[in-house]
Amino acid sequence: MKATLKYLLLMVFLFQAFFLFAQEPKHIPPPPPPPPSSSDEVPVLVKRQPRFPGCEDIAGTYEEKRKCADQKFKDFIYKHLEYPDSARVHKIEGIVIVSFKIDKGGNVKDIKVVKDIGGGCGEEAVRVIQLIPDKGWKWIPARFYGRPGDIMFNVPVKFELE
């Protein structure tokens, strides 16, 4: 019994010593808050994608109008696209990706080449996209919960020799 009492007192003493000499946990500061979003930020996900002009008057659902607009945009690009001589001579083929912003007014801005294959193909793709604002056409802007807004738009343009 005496040994058990000594053992119990030793355990109580060690237990108290452990808490007496235990270090305080280091204070870990919370992570910094995310930076405030600026009004110049352009979202990637949208409720409704922008549409190329020309299909507003057709009867049908949003999806039918979007498919019509996608086809008109594709037809527009390939109608005005001219294969650059340098690319033709060097037999350059591939896909150029052009990025541009469609603002909430439907205007095309900030056109740039994201992926180029050379031979003047990137410049030609930009020239064709630049024809849209040059003609005075405006896109139907993207919609975010019922309101128009700016969005970045990427377009692949295929260059293929016959």
SETOR-772404 format. One record per residue: residue number from 1; residue in three letters; x, y, z of N, C-alpha, C in turn. Coordinates in steps of 0.02 Angstrom, whole numbers, m for minus. Layout:
// SETOR-772404
+-----+---------+--------+---------+--------+---------+----------+--------+--------+---------+--------+
! num ! residuo ! n.east ! n.north !   n.up ! ca.east ! ca.north !  ca.up ! c.east ! c.north !   c.up !
+-----+---------+--------+---------+--------+---------+----------+--------+--------+---------+--------+
! NUM !     ALA !      X !       Y !      Z !       X !        Y !      Z !      X !       Y !      Z !
...
+-----+---------+--------+---------+--------+---------+----------+--------+--------+---------+--------+
***
This chain:
// SETOR-772404
+-----+---------+--------+---------+--------+---------+----------+--------+--------+---------+--------+
! num ! residuo ! n.east ! n.north !   n.up ! ca.east ! ca.north !  ca.up ! c.east ! c.north !   c.up !
+-----+---------+--------+---------+--------+---------+----------+--------+--------+---------+--------+
!   1 !     MET !     41 !     m59 !      0 !       0 !        0 !      0 !     43 !      62 !      0 !
!   2 !     LYS !    100 !      59 !     39 !     145 !      115 !     41 !    177 !     127 !    m28 !
!   3 !     ALA !    192 !      74 !    m64 !     222 !       80 !   m130 !    172 !     110 !   m179 !
!   4 !     THR !    109 !      91 !   m172 !      58 !      117 !   m216 !     47 !     191 !   m203 !
!   5 !     LEU !     49 !     210 !   m139 !      41 !      281 !   m121 !     99 !     322 !   m147 !
!   6 !     LYS !    161 !     294 !   m140 !     220 !      329 !   m166 !    214 !     336 !   m242 !
!   7 !     TYR !    193 !     282 !   m274 !     186 !      283 !   m347 !    134 !     334 !   m367 !
!   8 !     LEU !     79 !     338 !   m332 !      26 !      385 !   m347 !     50 !     457 !   m336 !
!   9 !     LEU !     86 !     470 !   m281 !     113 !      537 !   m268 !    164 !     556 !   m321 !
!  10 !     LEU !    205 !     508 !   m342 !     255 !      522 !   m394 !    219 !     541 !   m459 !
!  11 !     MET !    166 !     505 !   m476 !     129 !      520 !   m538 !     97 !     589 !   m534 !
!  12 !     VAL !     68 !     607 !   m476 !      38 !      673 !   m468 !     91 !     727 !   m474 !
!  13 !     PHE !    149 !     716 !   m443 !     204 !      764 !   m447 !    228 !     773 !   m519 !
!  14 !     LEU !    238 !     718 !   m555 !     260 !      723 !   m625 !    207 !     756 !   m668 !
!  15 !     PHE !    144 !     740 !   m654 !      90 !      770 !   m692 !     88 !     845 !   m682 !
!  16 !     GLN !     96 !     868 !   m620 !      98 !      940 !   m605 !    159 !     972 !   m636 !
!  17 !     ALA !    216 !     938 !   m632 !     278 !      965 !   m660 !    271 !     973 !   m736 !
!  18 !     PHE !    239 !     924 !   m766 !     229 !      927 !   m838 !    191 !     990 !   m858 !
!  19 !     PHE !    136 !    1005 !   m822 !      97 !     1064 !   m838 !    131 !    1128 !   m815 !
!  20 !     LEU !    171 !    1124 !   m762 !     205 !     1183 !   m736 !    259 !    1206 !   m784 !
!  21 !     PHE !    297 !    1158 !   m813 !     352 !     1175 !   m856 !    336 !    1169 !   m931 !
!  22 !     ALA !    275 !    1151 !   m946 !     257 !     1145 !  m1017 !    257 !    1215 !  m1048 !
!  23 !     GLN !    280 !    1217 !  m1109 !     283 !     1282 !  m1144 !    213 !    1300 !  m1169 !
!  24 !     GLU !    203 !    1364 !  m1170 !     141 !     1390 !  m1199 !    143 !    1375 !  m1274 !
!  25 !     PRO !     88 !    1356 !  m1302 !      89 !     1346 !  m1375 !    102 !    1413 !  m1410 !
!  26 !     LYS !    143 !    1409 !  m1462 !     158 !     1470 !  m1499 !     96 !    1494 !  m1536 !
!  27 !     HIS !     87 !    1558 !  m1535 !      29 !     1587 !  m1569 !     42 !    1587 !  m1644 !
!  28 !     ILE !     m2 !    1557 !  m1680 !       3 !     1555 !  m1753 !    m47 !    1606 !  m1780 !
!  29 !     PRO !    m21 !    1657 !  m1813 !     m68 !     1708 !  m1839 !   m112 !    1680 !  m1893 !
!  30 !     PRO !   m172 !    1706 !  m1900 !    m216 !     1682 !  m1953 !   m187 !    1701 !  m2021 !
!  31 !     PRO !   m206 !    1665 !  m2073 !    m180 !     1683 !  m2140 !   m205 !    1751 !  m2160 !
!  32 !     PRO !   m167 !    1786 !  m2202 !    m190 !     1853 !  m2223 !   m253 !    1846 !  m2265 !
!  33 !     PRO !   m295 !    1897 !  m2263 !    m357 !     1894 !  m2303 !   m339 !    1898 !  m2377 !
!  34 !     PRO !   m383 !    1871 !  m2420 !    m370 !     1876 !  m2492 !   m370 !    1949 !  m2514 !
!  35 !     PRO !   m331 !    1964 !  m2566 !    m330 !     2033 !  m2589 !   m399 !    2053 !  m2614 !
!  36 !     PRO !   m417 !    2117 !  m2606 !    m482 !     2138 !  m2631 !   m485 !    2133 !  m2706 !
!  37 !     SER !   m541 !    2113 !  m2732 !    m547 !     2106 !  m2805 !   m557 !    2176 !  m2834 !
!  38 !     SER !   m523 !    2187 !  m2890 !    m529 !     2251 !  m2923 !   m584 !    2248 !  m2975 !
!  39 !     SER !   m608 !    2305 !  m2995 !    m661 !     2307 !  m3045 !   m634 !    2289 !  m3114 !
!  40 !     ASP !   m566 !    2288 !  m3121 !    m535 !     2270 !  m3185 !   m531 !    2195 !  m3195 !
!  41 !     GLU !   m544 !    2156 !  m3142 !    m539 !     2084 !  m3145 !   m591 !    2057 !  m3193 !
!  42 !     VAL !   m571 !    2011 !  m3236 !    m616 !     1983 !  m3285 !   m631 !    1910 !  m3266 !
!  43 !     PRO !   m694 !    1892 !  m3254 !    m710 !     1825 !  m3233 !   m702 !    1774 !  m3289 !
!  44 !     VAL !   m693 !    1712 !  m3270 !    m687 !     1659 !  m3319 !   m752 !    1619 !  m3325 !
!  45 !     LEU !   m786 !    1608 !  m3268 !    m849 !     1572 !  m3269 !   m908 !    1620 !  m3274 !
!  46 !     VAL !   m955 !    1604 !  m3316 !   m1012 !     1649 !  m3326 !  m1077 !    1610 !  m3324 !
!  47 !     LYS !  m1131 !    1647 !  m3316 !   m1197 !     1617 !  m3318 !  m1218 !    1605 !  m3391 !
!  48 !     ARG !  m1204 !    1655 !  m3434 !   m1218 !     1649 !  m3506 !  m1159 !    1676 !  m3545 !
!  49 !     GLN !  m1135 !    1636 !  m3593 !   m1078 !     1655 !  m3633 !  m1097 !    1711 !  m3682 !
!  50 !     PRO !  m1048 !    1751 !  m3703 !   m1062 !     1802 !  m3754 !  m1079 !    1769 !  m3821 !
!  51 !     ARG !  m1114 !    1806 !  m3863 !   m1133 !     1779 !  m3929 !  m1113 !    1828 !  m3983 !
!  52 !     PHE !  m1090 !    1800 !  m4038 !   m1075 !     1838 !  m4098 !  m1141 !    1865 !  m4125 !
!  53 !     PRO !  m1140 !    1927 !  m4153 !   m1203 !     1956 !  m4179 !  m1228 !    1919 !  m4241 !
!  54 !     GLY !  m1294 !    1923 !  m4250 !   m1325 !     1897 !  m4310 !  m1380 !    1847 !  m4299 !
!  55 !     CYS !  m1389 !    1824 !  m4238 !   m1441 !     1774 !  m4225 !  m1492 !    1798 !  m4174 !
!  56 !     GLU !  m1495 !    1862 !  m4161 !   m1541 !     1888 !  m4110 !  m1613 !    1880 !  m4130 !
!  57 !     ASP !  m1627 !    1885 !  m4195 !   m1696 !     1886 !  m4219 !  m1726 !    1817 !  m4232 !
!  58 !     ILE !  m1686 !    1764 !  m4227 !   m1714 !     1698 !  m4239 !  m1755 !    1676 !  m4179 !
!  59 !     ALA !  m1808 !    1638 !  m4194 !   m1849 !     1611 !  m4139 !  m1813 !    1550 !  m4111 !
!  60 !     GLY !  m1819 !    1541 !  m4047 !   m1788 !     1481 !  m4018 !  m1760 !    1496 !  m3949 !
!  61 !     THR !  m1731 !    1445 !  m3921 !   m1703 !     1449 !  m3853 !  m1635 !    1483 !  m3855 !
!  62 !     TYR !  m1610 !    1497 !  m3796 !   m1543 !     1525 !  m3789 !  m1492 !    1479 !  m3822 !
!  63 !     GLU !  m1498 !    1414 !  m3811 !   m1450 !     1366 !  m3839 !  m1451 !    1367 !  m3915 !
!  64 !     GLU !  m1510 !    1372 !  m3945 !   m1516 !     1374 !  m4018 !  m1484 !    1438 !  m4046 !
!  65 !     LYS !  m1496 !    1494 !  m4011 !   m1465 !     1557 !  m4032 !  m1389 !    1554 !  m4024 !
!  66 !     ARG !  m1365 !    1522 !  m3970 !   m1293 !     1516 !  m3959 !  m1260 !    1474 !  m4014 !
!  67 !     LYS !  m1292 !    1419 !  m4032 !   m1265 !     1376 !  m4085 !  m1263 !    1413 !  m4152 !
!  68 !     CYS !  m1316 !    1451 !  m4166 !   m1318 !     1492 !  m4227 !  m1261 !    1543 !  m4226 !
!  69 !     ALA !  m1252 !    1577 !  m4170 !   m1199 !     1628 !  m4164 !  m1130 !    1597 !  m4170 !
!  70 !     ASP !  m1120 !    1538 !  m4141 !   m1055 !     1504 !  m4146 !  m1040 !    1488 !  m4219 !
!  71 !     GLN !  m1090 !    1464 !  m4256 !   m1079 !     1448 !  m4327 !  m1066 !    1511 !  m4368 !
!  72 !     LYS !  m1102 !    1565 !  m4354 !   m1090 !     1628 !  m4390 !  m1020 !    1654 !  m4377 !
!  73 !     PHE !   m996 !    1648 !  m4315 !    m929 !     1671 !  m4297 !   m877 !    1629 !  m4334 !
!  74 !     LYS !   m886 !    1564 !  m4335 !    m840 !     1520 !  m4370 !   m839 !    1537 !  m4445 !
!  75 !     ASP !   m898 !    1545 !  m4474 !    m903 !     1564 !  m4545 !   m869 !    1630 !  m4559 !
!  76 !     PHE !   m878 !    1679 !  m4514 !    m847 !     1744 !  m4521 !   m770 !    1738 !  m4523 !
!  77 !     ILE !   m743 !    1700 !  m4475 !    m670 !     1693 !  m4471 !   m643 !    1663 !  m4535 !
!  78 !     TYR !   m671 !    1606 !  m4556 !    m642 !     1571 !  m4614 !   m658 !    1604 !  m4681 !
!  79 !     LYS !   m709 !    1647 !  m4682 !    m722 !     1686 !  m4743 !   m669 !    1740 !  m4753 !
!  80 !     HIS !   m647 !    1770 !  m4697 !    m600 !     1826 !  m4702 !   m526 !    1806 !  m4692 !
!  81 !     LEU !   m514 !    1745 !  m4672 !    m446 !     1723 !  m4658 !   m408 !    1711 !  m4723 !
!  82 !     GLU !   m348 !    1739 !  m4728 !    m305 !     1728 !  m4786 !   m241 !    1694 !  m4761 !
!  83 !     TYR !   m225 !    1638 !  m4792 !    m165 !     1600 !  m4771 !   m103 !    1642 !  m4787 !
!  84 !     PRO !    m62 !    1658 !  m4737 !      m2 !     1699 !  m4750 !     46 !    1664 !  m4799 !
!  85 !     ASP !     75 !    1703 !  m4844 !     121 !     1675 !  m4894 !    180 !    1639 !  m4861 !
!  86 !     SER !    207 !    1669 !  m4809 !     265 !     1638 !  m4775 !    246 !    1570 !  m4747 !
!  87 !     ALA !    188 !    1565 !  m4718 !     166 !     1500 !  m4690 !    153 !    1450 !  m4745 !
!  88 !     ARG !    127 !    1473 !  m4801 !     114 !     1429 !  m4858 !    180 !    1402 !  m4886 !
!  89 !     VAL !    229 !    1446 !  m4896 !     294 !     1426 !  m4924 !    329 !    1376 !  m4878 !
!  90 !     HIS !    326 !    1388 !  m4813 !     360 !     1344 !  m4765 !    316 !    1287 !  m4740 !
!  91 !     LYS !    257 !    1281 !  m4771 !     210 !     1227 !  m4755 !    194 !    1223 !  m4679 !
!  92 !     ILE !    180 !    1282 !  m4652 !     163 !     1286 !  m4580 !     88 !    1276 !  m4572 !
!  93 !     GLU !     70 !    1228 !  m4530 !       0 !     1214 !  m4515 !     m7 !    1208 !  m4439 !
!  94 !     GLY !    m68 !    1218 !  m4415 !     m81 !     1211 !  m4344 !   m136 !    1257 !  m4320 !
!  95 !     ILE !   m140 !    1263 !  m4254 !    m193 !     1303 !  m4224 !   m162 !    1362 !  m4187 !
!  96 !     VAL !   m187 !    1421 !  m4204 !    m169 !     1483 !  m4169 !   m226 !    1498 !  m4120 !
!  97 !     ILE !   m209 !    1517 !  m4060 !    m260 !     1536 !  m4011 !   m255 !    1611 !  m3998 !
!  98 !     VAL !   m311 !    1644 !  m4010 !    m316 !     1716 !  m4000 !   m361 !    1729 !  m3940 !
!  99 !     SER !   m340 !    1775 !  m3897 !    m379 !     1793 !  m3838 !   m399 !    1867 !  m3844 !
! 100 !     PHE !   m460 !    1881 !  m3823 !    m482 !     1951 !  m3823 !   m536 !    1959 !  m3770 !
! 101 !     LYS !   m547 !    2021 !  m3751 !    m598 !     2037 !  m3701 !   m660 !    2062 !  m3737 !
! 102 !     ILE !   m718 !    2037 !  m3714 !    m782 !     2063 !  m3737 !   m810 !    2100 !  m3677 !
! 103 !     ASP !   m815 !    2166 !  m3683 !    m837 !     2205 !  m3625 !   m913 !    2203 !  m3619 !
! 104 !     LYS !   m938 !    2234 !  m3566 !   m1011 !     2230 !  m3552 !  m1052 !    2267 !  m3604 !
! 105 !     GLY !  m1020 !    2307 !  m3647 !   m1055 !     2339 !  m3702 !  m1052 !    2299 !  m3766 !
! 106 !     GLY !  m1018 !    2240 !  m3765 !   m1012 !     2198 !  m3824 !   m954 !    2215 !  m3869 !
! 107 !     ASN !   m909 !    2260 !  m3846 !    m852 !     2280 !  m3886 !   m794 !    2231 !  m3878 !
! 108 !     VAL !   m756 !    2221 !  m3933 !    m697 !     2179 !  m3932 !   m637 !    2222 !  m3916 !
! 109 !     LYS !   m597 !    2201 !  m3865 !    m539 !     2240 !  m3843 !   m481 !    2193 !  m3826 !
! 110 !     ASP !   m422 !    2221 !  m3823 !    m362 !     2186 !  m3798 !   m350 !    2120 !  m3835 !
! 111 !     ILE !   m348 !    2122 !  m3901 !    m337 !     2061 !  m3941 !   m263 !    2043 !  m3937 !
! 112 !     LYS !   m249 !    1980 !  m3922 !    m179 !     1957 !  m3921 !   m175 !    1883 !  m3938 !
! 113 !     VAL !   m117 !    1863 !  m3962 !    m105 !     1793 !  m3979 !    m80 !    1757 !  m3917 !
! 114 !     VAL !   m113 !    1703 !  m3900 !     m93 !     1662 !  m3842 !    m47 !    1607 !  m3865 !
! 115 !     LYS !    m62 !    1577 !  m3923 !     m20 !     1524 !  m3951 !    m13 !    1537 !  m4025 !
! 116 !     ASP !     48 !    1539 !  m4048 !      62 !     1554 !  m4118 !    100 !    1495 !  m4149 !
! 117 !     ILE !     91 !    1486 !  m4214 !     128 !     1433 !  m4249 !    180 !    1462 !  m4297 !
! 118 !     GLY !    183 !    1529 !  m4301 !     233 !     1562 !  m4342 !    209 !    1574 !  m4413 !
! 119 !     GLY !    253 !    1601 !  m4453 !     239 !     1613 !  m4523 !    187 !    1667 !  m4536 !
! 120 !     GLY !    173 !    1709 !  m4485 !     124 !     1762 !  m4493 !     52 !    1740 !  m4477 !
! 121 !     CYS !     44 !    1678 !  m4455 !     m24 !     1653 !  m4441 !    m56 !    1688 !  m4381 !
! 122 !     GLY !    m17 !    1702 !  m4330 !     m44 !     1738 !  m4272 !    m68 !    1807 !  m4290 !
! 123 !     GLU !    m27 !    1843 !  m4329 !     m46 !     1910 !  m4350 !   m109 !    1909 !  m4393 !
! 124 !     GLU !   m116 !    1857 !  m4435 !    m175 !     1851 !  m4478 !   m238 !    1838 !  m4437 !
! 125 !     ALA !   m232 !    1796 !  m4386 !    m289 !     1782 !  m4343 !   m310 !    1846 !  m4306 !
! 126 !     VAL !   m263 !    1884 !  m4282 !    m279 !     1947 !  m4248 !   m312 !    1996 !  m4297 !
! 127 !     ARG !   m287 !    1999 !  m4358 !    m317 !     2043 !  m4409 !   m390 !    2027 !  m4420 !
! 128 !     VAL !   m406 !    1962 !  m4423 !    m475 !     1942 !  m4435 !   m520 !    1960 !  m4376 !
! 129 !     ILE !   m496 !    1948 !  m4315 !    m535 !     1966 !  m4255 !   m544 !    2042 !  m4252 !
! 130 !     GLN !   m494 !    2079 !  m4273 !    m497 !     2153 !  m4273 !   m550 !    2178 !  m4322 !
! 131 !     LEU !   m569 !    2138 !  m4371 !    m621 !     2159 !  m4419 !   m689 !    2168 !  m4384 !
! 132 !     ILE !   m701 !    2133 !  m4329 !    m766 !     2137 !  m4295 !   m778 !    2209 !  m4271 !
! 133 !     PRO !   m733 !    2238 !  m4230 !    m746 !     2307 !  m4210 !   m739 !    2357 !  m4268 !
! 134 !     ASP !   m696 !    2341 !  m4317 !    m688 !     2385 !  m4375 !   m753 !    2391 !  m4414 !
! 135 !     LYS !   m793 !    2338 !  m4415 !    m857 !     2340 !  m4449 !   m912 !    2371 !  m4406 !
! 136 !     GLY !   m895 !    2385 !  m4343 !    m944 !     2415 !  m4298 !   m990 !    2365 !  m4265 !
! 137 !     TRP !   m974 !    2301 !  m4271 !   m1016 !     2249 !  m4241 !  m1001 !    2243 !  m4167 !
! 138 !     LYS !  m1053 !    2226 !  m4130 !   m1046 !     2215 !  m4058 !  m1073 !    2146 !  m4041 !
! 139 !     TRP !  m1038 !    2112 !  m3997 !   m1061 !     2048 !  m3971 !  m1119 !    2058 !  m3923 !
! 140 !     ILE !  m1159 !    2006 !  m3914 !   m1207 !     2005 !  m3859 !  m1165 !    1988 !  m3798 !
! 141 !     PRO !  m1159 !    2033 !  m3749 !   m1112 !     2021 !  m3693 !  m1130 !    1962 !  m3649 !
! 142 !     ALA !  m1080 !    1938 !  m3614 !   m1091 !     1884 !  m3564 !  m1137 !    1912 !  m3510 !
! 143 !     ARG !  m1173 !    1867 !  m3478 !   m1218 !     1888 !  m3424 !  m1201 !    1851 !  m3360 !
! 144 !     PHE !  m1197 !    1888 !  m3306 !   m1183 !     1862 !  m3240 !  m1243 !    1877 !  m3196 !
! 145 !     TYR !  m1284 !    1826 !  m3184 !   m1343 !     1835 !  m3142 !  m1387 !    1893 !  m3166 !
! 146 !     GLY !  m1399 !    1894 !  m3232 !   m1444 !     1943 !  m3260 !  m1413 !    2009 !  m3282 !
! 147 !     ARG !  m1349 !    2019 !  m3266 !   m1316 !     2082 !  m3284 !  m1260 !    2069 !  m3334 !
! 148 !     PRO !  m1250 !    2114 !  m3383 !   m1194 !     2105 !  m3429 !  m1128 !    2119 !  m3394 !
! 149 !     GLY !  m1075 !    2086 !  m3417 !   m1010 !     2096 !  m3387 !   m954 !    2080 !  m3436 !
! 150 !     ASP !   m893 !    2100 !  m3418 !    m834 !     2087 !  m3460 !   m813 !    2014 !  m3452 !
! 151 !     ILE !   m784 !    1987 !  m3506 !    m758 !     1919 !  m3504 !   m702 !    1911 !  m3555 !
! 152 !     MET !   m654 !    1868 !  m3538 !    m601 !     1851 !  m3586 !   m628 !    1794 !  m3629 !
! 153 !     PHE !   m612 !    1796 !  m3693 !    m637 !     1747 !  m3741 !   m577 !    1721 !  m3779 !
! 154 !     ASN !   m569 !    1655 !  m3784 !    m515 !     1624 !  m3822 !   m543 !    1590 !  m3883 !
! 155 !     VAL !   m510 !    1600 !  m3940 !    m534 !     1572 !  m4003 !   m477 !    1533 !  m4036 !
! 156 !     PRO !   m488 !    1469 !  m4050 !    m438 !     1432 !  m4090 !   m451 !    1444 !  m4164 !
! 157 !     VAL !   m399 !    1459 !  m4201 !    m404 !     1470 !  m4273 !   m358 !    1419 !  m4307 !
! 158 !     LYS !   m388 !    1375 !  m4347 !    m350 !     1321 !  m4378 !   m323 !    1342 !  m4446 !
! 159 !     PHE !   m259 !    1333 !  m4455 !    m226 !     1345 !  m4519 !   m206 !    1277 !  m4548 !
! 160 !     GLU !   m236 !    1261 !  m4606 !    m223 !     1196 !  m4636 !   m216 !    1204 !  m4711 !
! 161 !     LEU !   m160 !    1179 !  m4737 !    m149 !     1182 !  m4809 !   m191 !    1128 !  m4844 !
! 162 !     GLU !   m213 !    1144 !  m4904 !    m254 !     1096 !  m4940 !   m211 !    1047 !  m4978 !
+-----+---------+--------+---------+--------+---------+----------+--------+--------+---------+--------+
***
